[in-house]
Structure formats: C-alpha cells, structure tokens
Amino acid sequence: LTEDVRDALSRCEVCLHDALLDPGALRFLPPGAEVLPVGKRSGSHSLQQEEISALIRRHARRGKRVLRLKGGDPGIFGRLAEEVRAVEDLALPYRVLPGLSSFQAAARWGILPTSRGLSRGFTVITPRGDGGEEAPIGRDARAEAPVFIYMGTERAEEIRRTLAAEGRPPEEPAAVLFGIGSPGAAPIRTSLAGIPEAVRSAREAAGDGAVPPGLIVVGAAAAGSWTNHGLLAGKRVLLTAGGAARDKAEEAVRD
C-alpha cells in the first residue's frame, strides 16, 4: 500500500475491496467500518460491475467516506473509468489514489520491465475484449495502444517525427507531464504535432532554459481527465493551523 491509501483506509467508513488483495491491508480500517467484499475473478464474479458501481453511489450519497480498494494499480485493468463515471454522473466529489501494479512487484524476483542493455520498454496488454471475449494481441493491436515515453522531452521533435512516420495522425491526442508526483502538477494537453511546442513552452516557463524531466503520452489515453466536484471543487485552500489541528482541518476540507 502507498501511504495515501493506508491513510484513506484509516479514515473510511465503507470499504469495498477486491479479491486480489492482501487481507492484511484491512487491519488499517477503523473500528465500525463497513467492509464489503466485491471481488471479481476470471469466470467468477461475486457482483457484476453495475452492482459494484451502484453500491459506491448508494453509500456516497449517504454521506459516507467510501473507499474502493483495489489490488495493484486501479488504472491498469481495474475498471477505474467505469467506477469514476458512476460518481461523475451524480457530480459526487472523489479522489483517485494511484497504486502499485503487479508488474512492478515482479522486480523482487529479478523480473524487470526495463533493464540497461536488455530492454528499453515493455507492453502491457490483455487478450480479453470489452465483453470478456478473446481479442488479438498482435503487432497491429499493440501499435494502437497508447505510448508512454520516459525521459524523452529533450528529443521531442524526433519522437514526433518517428511516430508520425509510423502512421500516427498529427491530431492524435498527446500530453506532456512534468513533475508528475509533485503537488500542483498538471499535464500539458496537446496533440502529437504539438509535443515539441509543449516542451518548448515548459522550457521557457522554467526560466533557465533547462528541460525538466517529463513523461510524454501519445494516444487516446492522453485525452482522459477527471472532474473536481464539491463545494471547494478545484479551489486552492490555505490552512493556517499546525500539528494535529492541521490534520483535522485537512480532513474537514477533504470531506
């Protein structure tokens, strides 16, 4: 677990959790929290996705702090988009807390997605389609997948030319993310053709001409975004309290 998720566990009132999860994680729940196992395994679903989404909506509308706890990272085959839409449709406030995926955990056995001199990248794909049917994983299917390019901002123009030469359209959605883990960070939305200009703008904003480390995303995924809801949606809040009082103030603002 990340510290953010552990903190969310300690504060939640209703926890809907997956089957592919270390049950030890639930020890961080506060006394009296309602625990709902909603796990799905291949060919065996305790609840259908529509029922899980309905449970999230129902408890959120009761004013409860609801935590949808998943194994791995919810953004990788985790039905995150469907469950966010379930609360988006009702304009309910929410947060998305990234997790650690199983391909990252494989490093403990020496199975590395990247390794100098061995591999410069990797593909994450499933042979299942939207409805669970078989789907291709061949070269054409992989070519349609979004591309996440690390440490590439200094070669933005070369990246644009290479992907364009492979047939990706210039208007294809793209994003450049700098300081992705920093407070207040936000993606620069653009297109494949606009990537070099986005990097140039970031360099000028830095003031010293240096290209900050960044992540380039090309494909439909780059156009995705979440919406802020609630009374303080998208607003910056100044808290003057310190110590334990600050923790309580942060909790009140978040709620």
Backbone torsions as a table, in degrees:
resi	resn	phi	psi	omega
1	LEU	NA	146.4	169.4
2	THR	-80.5	164.0	178.5
3	GLU	-64.2	-34.8	178.4
4	ASP	-60.8	-43.3	-178.4
5	VAL	-70.7	-39.9	178.0
6	ARG	-61.0	-39.8	177.4
7	ASP	-64.8	-41.5	179.0
8	ALA	-64.2	-38.0	175.9
9	LEU	-59.6	-43.8	-175.4
10	SER	-69.1	-16.3	-176.0
11	ARG	-108.7	-12.8	-170.0
12	CYS	-77.7	156.6	178.3
13	GLU	-107.9	-25.0	176.2
14	VAL	-134.5	126.1	-179.8
15	CYS	-121.0	117.0	173.7
16	LEU	-103.3	115.5	-171.7
17	HIS	-122.4	153.8	179.6
18	ASP	-76.0	168.4	174.9
19	ALA	-80.6	-34.8	-178.3
20	LEU	-83.0	67.7	-173.4
21	LEU	-148.1	138.7	173.8
22	ASP	-66.8	117.0	-178.0
23	PRO	-60.7	-18.2	177.3
24	GLY	-62.1	-21.5	-180.0
25	ALA	-63.4	-28.1	-175.4
26	LEU	-72.7	-9.6	179.4
27	ARG	-68.5	-15.0	179.4
28	PHE	-83.9	-5.8	180.0
29	LEU	-68.1	145.9	177.8
30	PRO	-75.3	157.5	176.8
31	PRO	-58.1	137.1	177.5
32	GLY	89.2	-4.9	178.4
33	ALA	-66.7	140.9	178.5
34	GLU	-84.7	125.8	-176.2
35	VAL	-112.3	122.4	-177.0
36	LEU	-123.4	106.6	175.1
37	PRO	-74.2	123.1	-177.4
38	VAL	-129.1	28.2	-172.8
39	GLY	-66.4	150.2	176.6
40	LYS	-123.4	132.7	171.4
41	ARG	-118.5	158.7	-179.8
42	SER	-55.7	118.2	178.3
43	GLY	81.7	-2.1	-178.5
44	SER	-144.4	104.2	-178.4
45	HIS	-114.2	122.4	175.6
46	SER	-67.1	-34.2	175.5
47	LEU	-141.0	148.1	173.9
48	GLN	-75.3	158.9	-177.1
49	GLN	-57.9	-38.8	-179.7
50	GLU	-62.4	-35.7	179.4
51	GLU	-70.4	-37.6	177.9
52	ILE	-64.2	-45.6	179.3
53	SER	-61.2	-38.5	179.5
54	ALA	-65.5	-37.0	178.2
55	LEU	-65.6	-42.4	178.5
56	ILE	-59.2	-47.6	179.8
57	ARG	-61.3	-45.0	-174.8
58	ARG	-60.9	-48.0	-177.2
59	HIS	-73.0	-34.3	177.6
60	ALA	-64.8	-37.4	-179.1
61	ARG	-73.2	-16.0	173.8
62	ARG	-80.5	-1.7	180.0
63	GLY	84.2	15.9	-178.8
64	LYS	-86.2	152.8	169.3
65	ARG	-81.3	108.3	-174.8
66	VAL	-103.7	130.0	175.3
67	LEU	-116.3	119.8	173.3
68	ARG	-95.1	102.0	-171.9
69	LEU	-97.2	122.9	-177.6
70	LYS	-118.0	154.9	170.7
71	GLY	-81.5	146.2	179.6
72	GLY	73.2	-147.5	178.9
73	ASP	-106.2	126.8	-176.4
74	PRO	-63.8	-19.1	-178.5
75	GLY	-81.3	-5.8	-179.9
76	ILE	-116.0	103.6	179.6
77	PHE	53.3	36.1	-175.3
78	GLY	-110.9	10.3	-178.5
79	ARG	56.5	27.3	-178.4
80	LEU	-62.0	-44.1	-176.7
81	ALA	-61.1	-41.7	-178.9
82	GLU	-64.1	-40.4	-176.3
83	GLU	-76.1	-31.9	174.2
84	VAL	-67.0	-41.2	178.8
85	ARG	-60.2	-33.1	-178.9
86	ALA	-60.7	-36.2	177.8
87	VAL	-91.3	-28.3	175.7
88	GLU	-58.3	-42.9	-176.2
89	ASP	-60.2	-25.8	179.2
90	LEU	-103.4	7.2	-179.2
91	ALA	55.5	38.1	177.6
92	LEU	-85.8	139.7	178.9
93	PRO	-71.6	148.1	-178.1
94	TYR	-161.3	167.3	172.3
95	ARG	-132.8	150.9	173.6
96	VAL	-110.9	122.8	179.4
97	LEU	-107.8	111.3	179.6
98	PRO	-61.1	155.2	179.5
99	GLY	-125.8	-169.6	179.2
100	LEU	-107.6	126.2	-175.7
101	SER	-86.6	160.9	-178.0
102	SER	-63.0	-30.8	-179.8
103	PHE	-68.0	-24.8	175.5
104	GLN	-75.6	-37.3	179.9
105	ALA	-66.3	-24.0	-178.7
106	ALA	-64.4	-15.0	-179.2
107	ALA	-63.4	-23.9	-178.7
108	ARG	-65.2	-20.0	177.6
109	TRP	-103.7	10.3	178.9
110	GLY	85.2	8.3	178.1
111	ILE	-91.1	100.1	-171.0
112	LEU	-107.9	128.4	176.4
113	PRO	-60.0	-34.1	175.5
114	THR	-135.1	146.2	177.8
115	SER	-155.8	130.3	-176.1
116	ARG	-55.5	127.9	179.9
117	GLY	83.9	-7.2	-177.9
118	LEU	-117.6	-51.6	178.5
119	SER	-150.8	140.8	-179.4
120	ARG	-103.7	1.5	-178.3
121	GLY	-176.0	-177.8	-178.4
122	PHE	-156.5	163.7	179.3
123	THR	-117.1	131.9	173.3
124	VAL	-112.8	117.5	-175.0
125	ILE	-151.1	157.0	177.8
126	THR	-123.2	145.0	176.4
127	PRO	-83.3	13.4	179.5
128	ARG	-107.0	139.4	177.1
129	GLY	-87.2	-171.9	-176.4
130	ASP	-58.0	-38.4	-177.5
131	GLY	-97.7	13.2	-179.9
132	GLY	92.1	-4.9	179.8
133	GLU	-73.9	166.1	179.1
134	GLU	-67.3	143.4	179.7
135	ALA	-138.7	150.6	-177.6
136	PRO	-69.8	151.1	174.6
137	ILE	-126.8	18.6	-176.9
138	GLY	-71.9	-172.3	-174.6
139	ARG	-58.7	-43.5	-178.4
140	ASP	-63.9	-41.4	180.0
141	ALA	-64.7	-40.0	-179.7
142	ARG	-69.5	-32.4	-179.5
143	ALA	-68.1	-23.5	-179.9
144	GLU	-84.1	-11.6	-176.5
145	ALA	-73.4	153.4	176.0
146	PRO	-62.8	152.6	-178.9
147	VAL	-114.7	128.1	176.0
148	PHE	-110.2	115.9	-174.0
149	ILE	-112.3	115.5	179.1
150	TYR	-89.1	148.4	172.7
151	MET	52.2	39.6	-176.0
152	GLY	-115.8	3.2	-173.3
153	THR	-65.1	-29.4	179.6
154	GLU	-72.4	-13.7	-179.6
155	ARG	-121.6	37.0	-174.7
156	ALA	-59.1	-43.4	-178.4
157	GLU	-66.3	-40.7	178.1
158	GLU	-64.0	-39.8	177.8
159	ILE	-63.0	-44.1	178.8
160	ARG	-59.3	-47.3	-178.4
161	ARG	-63.4	-42.0	-177.7
162	THR	-63.0	-47.5	-178.5
163	LEU	-68.9	-35.7	177.4
164	ALA	-65.5	-39.5	179.5
165	ALA	-65.8	-26.0	178.1
166	GLU	-82.3	-2.2	175.2
167	GLY	106.0	1.4	177.6
168	ARG	-73.5	130.9	-175.0
169	PRO	-69.5	148.1	-178.4
170	PRO	-61.7	-26.8	-178.4
171	GLU	-87.2	2.2	-179.4
172	GLU	-59.3	137.0	-178.6
173	PRO	-58.5	144.2	177.2
174	ALA	-148.0	162.2	176.8
175	ALA	-149.4	147.7	174.4
176	VAL	-120.6	125.8	-176.3
177	LEU	-117.9	122.8	177.8
178	PHE	-113.0	140.3	178.5
179	GLY	54.9	46.1	-168.8
180	ILE	-57.3	-29.2	-178.9
181	GLY	-94.2	4.5	-175.6
182	SER	-90.4	148.2	175.8
183	PRO	-59.2	135.8	177.5
184	GLY	82.6	-0.6	179.6
185	ALA	-67.5	148.3	179.5
186	ALA	-148.9	145.4	179.4
187	PRO	-73.7	149.9	170.0
188	ILE	-93.2	111.5	-178.2
189	ARG	-81.8	134.4	-179.4
190	THR	-158.0	-160.2	175.5
191	SER	-123.4	173.4	177.0
192	LEU	-55.3	-43.9	-179.2
193	ALA	-66.2	-26.2	-174.6
194	GLY	-92.1	0.9	-176.7
195	ILE	-58.3	-49.7	-178.9
196	PRO	-57.4	-40.9	-179.7
197	GLU	-66.4	-37.1	178.3
198	ALA	-61.9	-40.6	179.1
199	VAL	-68.8	-40.3	178.0
200	ARG	-60.9	-41.6	179.2
201	SER	-62.6	-39.0	179.0
202	ALA	-66.2	-38.0	178.9
203	ARG	-64.0	-43.1	-179.8
204	GLU	-66.2	-38.2	-179.9
205	ALA	-67.1	-29.7	179.3
206	ALA	-67.2	-26.6	174.4
207	GLY	87.5	-31.0	-177.2
208	ASP	-102.5	5.9	178.3
209	GLY	80.5	-3.9	-179.0
210	ALA	-78.3	143.4	176.2
211	VAL	-88.6	112.9	-179.3
212	PRO	-67.5	150.6	177.5
213	PRO	-61.3	137.9	-176.1
214	GLY	-152.6	172.6	179.7
215	LEU	-120.3	129.7	177.8
216	ILE	-104.9	129.6	178.9
217	VAL	-119.7	129.5	178.4
218	VAL	-127.4	130.6	-179.5
219	GLY	131.3	176.2	-177.1
220	ALA	-57.6	-31.1	-179.4
221	ALA	-59.3	-27.9	-176.7
222	ALA	-67.0	-19.5	-179.0
223	ALA	-88.7	-7.5	-177.4
224	GLY	-69.1	148.6	178.1
225	SER	-158.8	158.0	174.9
226	TRP	-107.6	159.9	-179.1
227	THR	-112.6	138.8	174.8
228	ASN	-86.2	130.0	176.6
229	HIS	-121.6	169.2	176.5
230	GLY	107.1	173.4	-176.0
231	LEU	-64.1	-30.4	-177.6
232	LEU	-107.8	24.6	-173.1
233	ALA	-51.9	117.7	174.6
234	GLY	73.5	3.4	-177.3
235	LYS	-91.3	149.6	175.0
236	ARG	-89.9	132.2	-174.8
237	VAL	-118.7	128.1	177.6
238	LEU	-95.3	122.5	176.5
239	LEU	-110.0	122.1	-176.8
240	THR	-94.9	-5.4	-178.7
241	ALA	-74.8	162.9	176.6
242	GLY	-132.8	167.5	176.6
243	GLY	61.2	-139.4	-177.3
244	ALA	-63.8	-32.8	179.1
245	ALA	-63.7	-35.4	178.4
246	ARG	-66.4	-42.1	178.8
247	ASP	-58.2	-43.3	179.8
248	LYS	-67.5	-37.6	179.0
249	ALA	-65.9	-43.0	178.2
250	GLU	-60.0	-41.5	-179.4
251	GLU	-63.9	-41.3	-179.8
252	ALA	-65.0	-43.3	179.4
253	VAL	-64.4	-43.4	-179.2
254	ARG	-61.7	-43.5	178.4
255	ASP	-63.8	NA	NA
